[in-house]
């Protein structure tokens, strides 16, 4: 399969992935994103019940529902979600985009919930986005933080991630070329 056909196939598959209906109003799109974010939270709470207290007591969180696909040597993904300041209840609508290389084939739907221990980390995520590059891999180190972060992956000081796939809670997060950023259409 030549490169052009592969790119077309991937683009078509990502466009056909579950997402927001075309032609929906801004309020309808926002409602769909909030619903997807609540689904991400529910998925995390189901596999890691202690996460509820952790998320509710944090400075804020971001919850995303994502879809990824890999065909032969290239892959990508997209998602949407919200970042919420627990103190002010301010909600920011956000998007996720991912590009990856390497041999493989498949598709997956997954949910990611970011937990921010402090407002500075939350504000940095919301205003600057977050980007993983190359071989960024974070390993869970919940042991020295107590049971509050059981099942979470530490990605930087004060920032934790819960990732749920169809196989359950992911104890390792590998992100290659992943960018989180504000949704200019919904904010």
C-alpha positions as CSV (number, residue, x, y, z in Angstrom):
1,X,0.0,0.0,0.0
2,X,1.5,3.3,-1.0
3,X,2.0,6.1,1.5
4,X,-0.9,8.3,0.1
5,X,-3.4,5.4,0.4
6,X,-2.3,4.7,3.9
7,X,-2.7,8.4,5.0
8,X,-6.1,8.5,3.3
9,X,-7.2,5.4,5.1
10,X,-6.0,6.7,8.5
11,X,-7.7,10.0,8.0
12,X,-10.9,8.4,7.0
13,X,-10.8,6.0,10.0
14,X,-10.1,8.9,12.4
15,X,-12.9,11.0,10.9
16,X,-15.3,8.0,11.3
17,X,-14.3,7.6,15.0
18,X,-16.9,8.5,17.5
19,X,-17.0,12.2,18.2
20,X,-19.1,15.3,18.1
21,X,-21.9,15.4,15.5
22,X,-21.3,17.8,12.6
23,X,-23.7,20.7,12.5
24,X,-24.4,20.7,16.2
25,X,-24.6,24.0,18.0
26,X,-21.9,25.2,20.3
27,X,-24.0,24.3,23.4
28,X,-24.7,20.8,22.0
29,X,-21.0,20.2,21.3
30,X,-20.1,21.4,24.8
31,X,-22.7,19.0,26.3
32,X,-21.2,16.1,24.3
33,X,-17.7,16.9,25.5
34,X,-18.9,17.2,29.1
35,X,-20.7,13.8,28.7
36,X,-17.5,12.2,27.3
37,X,-15.5,13.7,30.2
38,X,-18.0,12.3,32.7
39,X,-17.6,8.9,31.0
40,X,-13.9,9.1,31.4
41,X,-14.3,9.9,35.1
42,X,-16.8,7.0,35.6
43,X,-14.4,4.6,33.9
44,X,-11.5,5.6,36.2
45,X,-13.8,5.4,39.3
46,X,-15.0,1.9,38.2
47,X,-11.5,0.4,38.0
48,X,-9.9,2.6,40.8
49,X,-12.6,3.7,43.3
50,X,-10.0,5.6,45.5
51,X,-9.4,8.0,42.5
52,X,-12.7,9.8,43.3
53,X,-11.4,11.2,46.6
54,X,-8.0,12.0,45.0
55,X,-9.7,13.9,42.1
56,X,-12.2,15.7,44.2
57,X,-9.5,16.9,46.6
58,X,-7.0,18.0,44.0
59,X,-6.7,21.6,42.7
60,X,-8.2,20.4,39.4
61,X,-8.5,17.7,36.8
62,X,-8.8,17.2,33.1
63,X,-10.9,14.3,31.7
64,X,-10.6,13.1,28.1
65,X,-12.2,10.4,25.9
66,X,-9.8,9.5,23.1
67,X,-9.7,7.3,20.1
68,X,-6.4,6.0,18.5
69,X,-5.6,4.0,15.4
70,X,-2.4,2.5,14.0
71,X,-2.1,1.2,10.5
72,X,1.2,-0.4,9.5
73,X,3.9,2.2,10.2
74,X,1.9,5.2,11.2
75,X,-0.8,6.0,13.7
76,X,-2.7,8.8,15.3
77,X,-5.4,9.7,17.6
78,X,-7.8,12.4,18.7
79,X,-9.9,13.2,21.7
80,X,-11.8,15.8,23.6
81,X,-12.4,16.7,27.1
82,X,-12.5,19.3,29.8
83,X,-10.2,20.8,32.4
84,X,-11.9,21.8,35.6
85,X,-10.6,24.0,38.4
86,X,-12.1,22.4,41.6
87,X,-11.9,25.6,43.5
88,X,-13.6,28.0,41.0
89,X,-15.5,25.4,39.0
90,X,-14.1,27.0,35.8
91,X,-14.3,24.6,32.9
92,X,-12.1,24.8,29.8
93,X,-12.9,22.7,26.8
94,X,-9.8,21.0,25.3
95,X,-8.6,18.7,22.5
96,X,-6.0,16.0,22.2
97,X,-4.1,15.0,19.1
98,X,-1.5,12.2,18.8
99,X,0.9,11.0,16.1
100,X,3.0,7.9,16.4
101,X,5.4,5.8,14.3
102,X,6.3,2.2,14.4
103,X,5.0,-1.1,13.2
104,X,1.5,-2.0,14.2
105,X,-2.2,-2.3,13.4
106,X,-5.3,-1.7,15.5
107,X,-7.6,0.8,17.1
108,X,-8.4,1.6,20.7
109,X,-10.7,3.8,22.6
110,X,-9.3,5.0,25.9
111,X,-10.0,7.5,28.7
112,X,-7.4,9.7,30.4
113,X,-7.9,11.7,33.6
114,X,-5.2,14.2,34.6
115,X,-5.0,15.2,38.3
116,X,-3.3,18.4,39.3
117,X,-2.2,18.8,42.9
118,X,-1.8,22.5,42.6
119,X,-3.4,25.3,40.7
120,X,-0.1,26.3,38.9
121,X,0.1,22.9,37.3
122,X,-3.5,23.1,36.2
123,X,-3.1,26.6,34.8
124,X,0.0,25.5,32.9
125,X,-1.9,22.6,31.4
126,X,-4.9,24.7,30.4
127,X,-2.9,27.8,29.1
128,X,0.1,26.1,27.6
129,X,-1.2,22.7,26.8
130,X,0.9,19.6,27.4
131,X,3.1,17.8,24.9
132,X,4.8,14.5,25.1
133,X,7.5,13.7,22.5
134,X,9.7,10.9,21.4
135,X,9.8,8.1,23.8
136,X,8.2,9.8,26.8
137,X,7.2,7.1,29.3
138,X,6.1,7.6,32.9
139,X,6.1,4.9,35.5
140,X,3.8,4.7,38.4
141,X,5.4,5.7,41.7
142,X,2.4,5.7,44.0
143,X,4.1,3.9,46.8
144,X,5.8,7.0,48.3
145,X,2.6,9.1,47.9
146,X,0.3,6.7,49.8
147,X,-2.9,5.1,48.7
148,X,-4.5,8.3,47.4
149,X,-2.6,7.9,44.1
150,X,-2.9,4.1,43.8
151,X,-3.1,3.3,40.1
152,X,-2.0,6.7,38.9
153,X,1.1,7.5,36.8
154,X,3.2,10.4,37.9
155,X,4.2,12.5,34.9
156,X,5.8,15.5,36.6
157,X,5.8,17.0,40.1
158,X,2.2,17.5,41.2
159,X,0.7,16.0,38.0
160,X,-0.8,12.5,37.8
161,X,-2.6,10.5,35.1
162,X,-5.1,7.7,35.2
163,X,-5.5,6.0,31.9
164,X,-8.2,3.4,31.3
165,X,-8.3,1.2,28.2
166,X,-10.6,-1.7,27.4
167,X,-8.1,-3.9,29.3
168,X,-8.5,-1.8,32.5
169,X,-6.2,0.6,34.3
170,X,-2.9,1.3,32.5
171,X,0.0,1.2,34.9
172,X,2.4,2.6,32.3
173,X,1.8,5.5,30.0
174,X,3.6,5.8,26.7
175,X,2.8,8.9,24.7
176,X,4.5,9.7,21.4
177,X,3.8,13.1,19.9
178,X,0.7,13.8,22.0
179,X,-0.5,17.3,22.4
180,X,-3.3,18.6,24.7
181,X,-4.6,22.1,23.9
182,X,-7.6,24.5,24.3
183,X,-10.5,24.0,21.9
184,X,-10.9,27.5,20.4
185,X,-14.4,26.6,19.0
186,X,-15.9,25.7,22.4
187,X,-14.4,28.1,24.8
